[in-house]
Amino acid sequence: MKLIAVVVVVAVAALLAQVLQRRKPQAPTQPKMEVPAQVDRSDFPQPEAQWLVAVFSSATCSTCIDVASKAEALATSKVAVVNVEYPDRKDLHDRYGIVAVPTVVVVDADGVVCGSFIGPVTATDLWAGVAEIRQPGSRAISDCATSTAGEDDGEADSLKPC
């Protein structure tokens, strides 16, 4: 009788060990970085411009300086470009829920955020993204990124048309 009990306990332990080895651990939860869906254009300089490119940055972020300088090249009479630096403009970072820098948002005349980048971005991607938003179809479909805002794929989020 004792032998049967020992065999049953060993069999159950072996089965349990095998099940536990096959079970994959849950992937860690990744934070979702979000950008605002709309902004109040009167919070930014040149609210009358057709487009706003706002770079939410930080005074202590070297990547932010690079992204802001790339964005500055987009400034025209129709495109206002503004660097919203933390902590100087902490109020706007808080108001729009910006938790990661650099964050670039492209906003239309009505204040609707039509596209965004979170993290470092190349000049080519930034300029092409803004061109695509301003004039849909200006870049080939194969050039359009497939990542969506908030996905943590290790890359900066790409600008997509409204």
Backbone as CSV, one residue per row, in Angstrom:
resi,resn,N_x,N_y,N_z,CA_x,CA_y,CA_z,C_x,C_y,C_z
1,MET,0.818,-1.186,0.000,0.000,0.000,0.000,0.872,1.265,0.000
2,LYS,1.930,1.233,0.842,2.835,2.389,0.884,3.519,2.588,-0.453
3,LEU,3.829,1.491,-1.099,4.494,1.565,-2.388,3.592,2.242,-3.420
4,ILE,2.328,1.944,-3.427,1.383,2.554,-4.366,1.269,4.048,-4.092
5,ALA,1.214,4.438,-2.834,1.120,5.858,-2.456,2.365,6.603,-2.907
6,VAL,3.548,5.995,-2.728,4.801,6.624,-3.140,4.835,6.764,-4.659
7,VAL,4.406,5.768,-5.384,4.399,5.806,-6.845,3.441,6.906,-7.330
8,VAL,2.285,7.014,-6.708,1.321,8.033,-7.088,1.890,9.426,-6.823
9,VAL,2.509,9.637,-5.671,3.095,10.940,-5.333,4.204,11.288,-6.312
10,VAL,5.063,10.332,-6.646,6.159,10.576,-7.583,5.590,10.886,-8.976
11,ALA,4.567,10.176,-9.401,3.966,10.412,-10.708,3.335,11.801,-10.778
12,VAL,2.632,12.183,-9.713,2.018,13.515,-9.677,3.104,14.587,-9.681
13,ALA,4.170,14.405,-8.927,5.266,15.380,-8.881,5.933,15.498,-10.254
14,ALA,6.148,14.371,-10.922,6.770,14.398,-12.251,5.866,15.101,-13.255
15,LEU,4.572,14.825,-13.195,3.617,15.474,-14.094,3.572,16.982,-13.845
16,LEU,3.550,17.375,-12.584,3.537,18.787,-12.226,4.819,19.489,-12.692
17,ALA,5.966,18.842,-12.523,7.236,19.414,-12.969,7.246,19.604,-14.479
18,GLN,6.703,18.644,-15.208,6.671,18.748,-16.661,5.747,19.880,-17.116
19,VAL,4.611,20.033,-16.483,3.673,21.105,-16.833,4.303,22.464,-16.556
20,LEU,4.973,22.599,-15.426,5.601,23.879,-15.068,6.738,24.236,-16.017
21,GLN,7.468,23.251,-16.519,8.555,23.529,-17.453,8.020,24.010,-18.801
22,ARG,6.892,23.501,-19.227,6.320,23.876,-20.523,5.654,25.246,-20.494
23,ARG,5.215,25.665,-19.342,4.496,26.934,-19.229,5.460,28.097,-19.441
24,LYS,5.113,28.992,-20.361,5.942,30.159,-20.626,5.547,31.269,-19.661
25,PRO,6.515,32.019,-19.176,6.170,33.133,-18.293,5.479,34.243,-19.088
26,GLN,4.639,34.989,-18.420,3.962,36.120,-19.040,4.992,37.178,-19.423
27,ALA,4.788,37.778,-20.586,5.660,38.874,-21.007,5.419,40.058,-20.072
28,PRO,6.478,40.794,-19.744,6.288,41.952,-18.867,5.406,42.994,-19.551
29,THR,4.644,43.665,-18.761,3.769,44.716,-19.272,4.603,45.900,-19.718
30,GLN,4.314,46.400,-20.912,5.042,47.545,-21.444,4.167,48.788,-21.319
31,PRO,4.759,49.878,-20.870,3.953,51.103,-20.775,3.589,51.602,-22.174
32,LYS,2.438,52.177,-22.284,2.003,52.762,-23.556,2.211,54.265,-23.476
33,MET,3.008,54.762,-24.382,3.235,56.202,-24.460,2.147,56.779,-25.346
34,GLU,1.416,57.721,-24.819,0.321,58.295,-25.574,0.607,59.756,-25.875
35,VAL,0.018,60.211,-26.959,0.096,61.622,-27.329,-1.327,62.177,-27.301
36,PRO,-1.442,63.472,-27.140,-2.797,64.032,-27.119,-3.476,63.879,-28.475
37,ALA,-4.797,63.783,-28.465,-5.559,63.700,-29.705,-5.838,65.089,-30.260
38,GLN,-5.839,66.093,-29.387,-6.130,67.461,-29.801,-5.415,68.416,-28.851
39,VAL,-5.050,69.583,-29.369,-4.442,70.631,-28.549,-5.163,71.947,-28.812
40,ASP,-5.011,72.852,-27.882,-5.549,74.198,-28.049,-4.471,75.018,-28.739
41,ARG,-4.699,75.375,-29.983,-3.686,76.090,-30.758,-3.297,77.412,-30.106
42,SER,-4.169,78.008,-29.293,-3.820,79.278,-28.634,-2.770,79.088,-27.543
43,ASP,-2.455,77.839,-27.180,-1.381,77.568,-26.218,-0.001,77.734,-26.855
44,PHE,0.052,77.846,-28.166,1.311,77.852,-28.899,1.431,79.115,-29.743
45,PRO,2.667,79.521,-30.049,2.854,80.677,-30.933,2.273,80.401,-32.322
46,GLN,1.929,81.451,-33.031,1.398,81.392,-34.385,0.170,80.487,-34.516
47,PRO,-0.865,80.706,-33.713,-2.044,79.844,-33.816,-2.762,79.971,-35.158
48,GLU,-2.440,81.016,-35.921,-3.087,81.198,-37.222,-2.432,80.368,-38.327
49,ALA,-1.262,79.798,-38.079,-0.590,78.971,-39.089,-1.431,77.724,-39.374
50,GLN,-1.364,77.243,-40.619,-2.134,76.061,-41.011,-1.724,74.828,-40.224
51,TRP,-0.451,74.727,-39.930,0.098,73.547,-39.273,0.978,73.948,-38.104
52,LEU,1.019,73.095,-37.098,1.905,73.270,-35.946,2.708,71.998,-35.776
53,VAL,4.016,72.154,-35.658,4.880,71.046,-35.283,5.417,71.413,-33.907
54,ALA,4.933,70.714,-32.885,5.362,70.983,-31.513,6.296,69.875,-31.064
55,VAL,7.484,70.279,-30.604,8.468,69.333,-30.096,8.471,69.471,-28.581
56,PHE,7.930,68.484,-27.889,7.972,68.473,-26.434,9.324,67.883,-26.048
57,SER,10.114,68.684,-25.327,11.489,68.303,-25.039,11.831,68.624,-23.588
58,SER,13.079,68.369,-23.246,13.571,68.668,-21.907,14.939,69.339,-22.029
59,ALA,15.197,70.239,-21.106,16.474,70.958,-21.108,17.654,70.017,-20.879
60,THR,17.419,68.846,-20.288,18.499,67.920,-19.964,18.622,66.773,-20.970
61,CYS,17.923,66.859,-22.087,17.869,65.767,-23.067,18.639,66.151,-24.332
62,SER,19.754,65.468,-24.588,20.556,65.788,-25.777,19.841,65.363,-27.062
63,THR,19.099,64.278,-27.026,18.344,63.838,-28.197,17.287,64.875,-28.560
64,CYS,16.707,65.510,-27.544,15.671,66.527,-27.781,16.230,67.705,-28.573
65,ILE,17.442,68.092,-28.271,18.078,69.204,-28.987,18.202,68.854,-30.467
66,ASP,18.599,67.615,-30.746,18.753,67.149,-32.123,17.406,67.140,-32.851
67,VAL,16.386,66.603,-32.209,15.059,66.534,-32.835,14.502,67.940,-33.051
68,ALA,14.675,68.818,-32.073,14.168,70.194,-32.203,14.843,70.915,-33.375
69,SER,16.145,70.690,-33.553,16.833,71.353,-34.672,16.365,70.801,-36.015
70,LYS,16.070,69.510,-36.080,15.537,68.925,-37.322,14.149,69.485,-37.613
71,ALA,13.345,69.640,-36.587,11.992,70.163,-36.761,12.026,71.629,-37.175
72,GLU,12.964,72.379,-36.666,13.055,73.816,-36.965,13.183,74.071,-38.464
73,ALA,13.792,73.135,-39.177,13.949,73.284,-40.625,12.604,73.227,-41.351
74,LEU,11.557,72.770,-40.682,10.228,72.680,-41.290,9.459,73.991,-41.242
75,ALA,9.960,74.951,-40.479,9.230,76.207,-40.274,9.084,76.989,-41.575
76,THR,7.823,77.366,-41.879,7.494,78.212,-43.025,6.356,79.121,-42.586
77,SER,5.839,79.896,-43.514,4.703,80.740,-43.177,3.455,79.902,-42.884
78,LYS,3.408,78.665,-43.394,2.254,77.786,-43.168,2.476,76.776,-42.053
79,VAL,3.725,76.609,-41.617,4.052,75.629,-40.585,4.783,76.328,-39.437
80,ALA,4.117,76.382,-38.291,4.752,76.926,-37.088,5.464,75.779,-36.384
81,VAL,6.694,76.005,-35.975,7.455,74.997,-35.240,7.804,75.590,-33.886
82,VAL,7.504,74.848,-32.832,7.782,75.350,-31.489,8.390,74.236,-30.638
83,ASN,9.426,74.608,-29.887,10.056,73.695,-28.946,9.436,73.961,-27.574
84,VAL,8.720,72.997,-27.041,8.041,73.121,-25.751,8.929,72.416,-24.722
85,GLU,9.835,73.195,-24.125,10.870,72.613,-23.283,10.437,72.487,-21.822
86,TYR,10.726,71.325,-21.248,10.510,71.074,-19.829,11.796,71.458,-19.114
87,PRO,11.815,72.142,-18.031,10.733,72.519,-17.143,10.129,73.891,-17.442
88,ASP,10.687,74.640,-18.406,10.153,75.974,-18.697,8.662,75.941,-19.008
89,ARG,8.207,74.936,-19.745,6.791,74.822,-20.110,6.178,73.548,-19.521
90,LYS,6.496,73.313,-18.261,5.938,72.162,-17.544,4.416,72.163,-17.620
91,ASP,3.817,73.347,-17.628,2.361,73.459,-17.689,1.792,72.764,-18.930
92,LEU,2.459,72.935,-20.086,1.970,72.300,-21.309,2.259,70.795,-21.324
93,HIS,3.400,70.409,-20.781,3.694,68.973,-20.679,2.618,68.300,-19.832
94,ASP,2.274,68.909,-18.710,1.240,68.352,-17.832,-0.131,68.382,-18.496
95,ARG,-0.475,69.493,-19.101,-1.796,69.647,-19.710,-2.057,68.592,-20.782
96,TYR,-1.038,68.287,-21.568,-1.215,67.344,-22.668,-0.708,65.935,-22.351
97,GLY,-0.354,65.690,-21.103,0.017,64.348,-20.670,1.289,63.812,-21.296
98,ILE,2.236,64.679,-21.571,3.505,64.254,-22.178,4.386,63.654,-21.084
99,VAL,4.736,62.377,-21.234,5.560,61.702,-20.234,6.896,61.226,-20.799
100,ALA,7.074,61.342,-22.111,8.325,60.923,-22.746,8.802,62.040,-23.659
101,VAL,10.102,62.295,-23.629,10.689,63.289,-24.524,11.817,62.635,-25.308
102,PRO,12.042,63.056,-26.531,11.240,64.021,-27.269,9.956,63.399,-27.796
103,THR,8.906,64.194,-27.793,7.634,63.839,-28.427,7.314,64.951,-29.416
104,VAL,7.102,64.582,-30.659,6.770,65.551,-31.708,5.323,65.298,-32.117
105,VAL,4.522,66.360,-32.126,3.151,66.243,-32.617,2.964,67.205,-33.780
106,VAL,2.226,66.760,-34.785,1.886,67.594,-35.935,0.388,67.842,-35.849
107,VAL,0.041,69.131,-35.798,-1.325,69.538,-35.494,-1.882,70.378,-36.646
108,ASP,-3.136,70.136,-37.010,-3.754,70.933,-38.066,-4.331,72.230,-37.503
109,ALA,-4.957,73.018,-38.347,-5.470,74.332,-37.960,-6.563,74.254,-36.900
110,ASP,-7.257,73.115,-36.822,-8.323,72.935,-35.837,-7.812,72.393,-34.504
111,GLY,-6.517,72.117,-34.420,-5.945,71.591,-33.187,-5.926,70.077,-33.110
112,VAL,-6.315,69.407,-34.179,-6.312,67.950,-34.203,-4.889,67.449,-34.449
113,VAL,-4.426,66.545,-33.586,-3.101,65.947,-33.758,-3.218,64.891,-34.852
114,CYS,-2.558,65.154,-35.970,-2.641,64.274,-37.136,-1.527,63.245,-37.176
115,GLY,-0.474,63.444,-36.418,0.628,62.494,-36.399,1.585,62.825,-35.283
116,SER,2.428,61.846,-34.954,3.369,62.058,-33.855,4.570,61.139,-33.966
117,PHE,5.622,61.521,-33.285,6.811,60.706,-33.086,7.117,60.731,-31.601
118,ILE,7.490,59.608,-31.046,7.977,59.565,-29.669,9.381,58.987,-29.739
119,GLY,10.344,59.734,-29.218,11.730,59.288,-29.232,12.508,59.906,-30.370
120,PRO,13.733,59.436,-30.566,14.573,59.992,-31.630,13.943,59.746,-32.991
121,VAL,14.156,60.675,-33.907,13.617,60.542,-35.247,14.630,61.119,-36.231
122,THR,14.743,60.478,-37.373,15.657,60.999,-38.395,15.005,62.189,-39.086
123,ALA,15.823,63.042,-39.643,15.319,64.193,-40.387,14.461,63.720,-41.559
124,THR,14.895,62.678,-42.233,14.157,62.156,-43.381,12.761,61.706,-42.973
125,ASP,12.670,60.932,-41.882,11.364,60.450,-41.426,10.476,61.603,-40.976
126,LEU,11.042,62.554,-40.264,10.268,63.689,-39.785,9.742,64.520,-40.956
127,TRP,10.610,64.878,-41.861,10.216,65.723,-42.996,9.221,64.993,-43.893
128,ALA,9.469,63.710,-44.171,8.549,62.935,-45.011,7.198,62.768,-44.324
129,GLY,7.221,62.552,-43.025,5.973,62.403,-42.283,5.135,63.658,-42.313
130,VAL,5.760,64.801,-42.112,5.029,66.072,-42.158,4.516,66.325,-43.575
131,ALA,5.317,66.012,-44.576,4.876,66.180,-45.967,3.662,65.302,-46.251
132,GLU,3.672,64.085,-45.771,2.553,63.165,-45.993,1.280,63.681,-45.325
133,ILE,1.408,64.224,-44.144,0.231,64.747,-43.444,-0.307,65.985,-44.156
134,ARG,0.578,66.864,-44.559,0.143,68.088,-45.244,-0.438,67.787,-46.610
135,GLN,0.112,66.803,-47.291,-0.327,66.472,-48.646,-0.326,64.956,-48.795
136,PRO,-1.428,64.288,-48.393,-1.483,62.819,-48.459,-1.138,62.299,-49.851
137,GLY,-0.379,61.199,-49.852,0.044,60.603,-51.118,1.383,61.112,-51.598
138,SER,2.026,61.990,-50.806,3.295,62.548,-51.245,4.461,61.594,-51.037
139,ARG,4.221,60.488,-50.340,5.272,59.476,-50.243,4.666,58.122,-50.539
140,ALA,5.503,57.216,-50.996,5.036,55.893,-51.398,4.505,55.121,-50.201
141,ILE,3.548,54.234,-50.445,2.959,53.424,-49.374,4.053,52.644,-48.665
142,SER,5.034,52.136,-49.384,6.089,51.345,-48.758,6.910,52.173,-47.789
143,ASP,6.888,53.499,-47.939,7.614,54.359,-47.023,6.843,54.601,-45.733
144,CYS,5.556,54.316,-45.742,4.729,54.574,-44.570,5.010,53.522,-43.514
145,ALA,5.174,53.975,-42.294,5.461,53.055,-41.196,4.193,52.322,-40.782
146,THR,4.384,51.173,-40.178,3.238,50.395,-39.734,3.067,50.428,-38.229
147,SER,4.036,50.956,-37.474,3.860,50.986,-36.026,2.824,52.029,-35.666
148,THR,2.127,51.768,-34.572,1.110,52.697,-34.120,1.570,53.361,-32.848
149,ALA,1.037,54.511,-32.577,1.410,55.247,-31.380,1.207,54.358,-30.178
150,GLY,2.240,54.273,-29.362,2.129,53.528,-28.130,2.719,52.137,-28.190
151,GLU,2.943,51.564,-29.363,3.543,50.246,-29.428,5.010,50.375,-29.062
152,ASP,5.482,49.463,-28.256,6.881,49.507,-27.866,7.642,48.516,-28.722
153,ASP,8.023,48.938,-29.908,8.764,48.078,-30.817,10.229,48.468,-30.872
154,GLY,10.653,49.344,-29.963,12.035,49.767,-29.929,12.349,50.908,-30.874
155,GLU,11.433,51.283,-31.674,11.622,52.357,-32.638,10.748,53.531,-32.260
156,ALA,11.121,54.682,-32.753,10.270,55.854,-32.545,8.968,55.639,-33.301
157,ASP,7.882,56.118,-32.731,6.607,56.021,-33.430,6.658,56.899,-34.663
158,SER,5.990,56.460,-35.702,6.039,57.165,-36.969,4.782,57.972,-37.199
159,LEU,4.962,59.022,-37.967,3.868,59.914,-38.311,2.929,59.228,-39.273
160,LYS,1.663,59.327,-39.001,0.652,58.769,-39.884,-0.393,59.826,-40.157
161,PRO,-1.003,59.799,-41.346,-2.014,60.794,-41.639,-3.247,60.608,-40.769
162,CYS,-4.035,61.702,-40.647,-5.271,61.653,-39.847,-6.202,60.581,-40.359
